[in-house]
Amino acid sequence: MGRHRRGAREVTVADLIDELRRYEPGMQVRLAIQPRLPQEHAVGPVGEADGIVWIGDGGQRGYAPEEVRESLGWT
């Protein structure tokens, strides 16, 4: 069911850890979704199924600031 989108970059646990090491350990983490009108979501539970690590959605917290689009290259 749409699990692997054509052209989507696959990210491993090691890739994610390497990216997060650039930031201070005490910083909060949020998910940004919908590039045209970015929404801010909390990170939910993390689990494993079918050899894939899944990061759950912890719920919408509002809309992300405009600079988030720029930081993620969504401009």
N, C-alpha and C positions, 0 to 999 in steps of 0.2 A: 504494500500500500504506500507507494511513493517514498519508500525508505531511502533510496539512492537517487538523487536528482542529477540529471546530466549536467556535467560541468561543475558540480559542487565539490569543494575541497574537503576531503576526509581529514578529520583532526583526531590525533591519538591522545591518550592520556599524557604521554611525554610532551607532545606539542603544547598542550594546554598548560601544563606545569611550567614549561620554559617561558611561555608568554607571561604568566602570572608572576614569575620571579622578578620582573622589572619593577614591580610595585611594592609599596610598603605592606608588610604582612597585616597590619591593623586596618587597612582600607576596606570599606564595604564593597561588595560585588553586586551588580545588578545585570540583568539581561536587557538588551535593547532589541526591540523587534519592530517591524514595519518601517522600512527606510523612508517612505514618503511623509509619514507622521509618526516619528519614533515614540513608542511607548516604553515606559520603564517598568520592568517586572522584577520581583525578588527571585532569588535562586531558591528552589524547593529541595525536596529530597533527592539524593543521588543513589542510583541502584544499578544493577547489572542484569541483563537478560540477553540471551542469544549471542553471547560474546561481545556485546556492546555495552559501554557505560552510558547510562541515561541520566541527564540532569533535568529534574522536574521543575515546573513553573510554580513559583511560590505566590503568584497572584500579582495583578497589576497594581502599581503604586502611583500611577499618574502618567504624565507625558514627560519624555526625556528632554532636557535642555537642548537648544539648537546646536551648541558646540559638540554634542554627542554625534550628530550626523557628520560633522567635519572630522572628528577624531576617528570615526569608523570608516571614513572614505565614502560616505553615502551622499555626497554633494553632487 
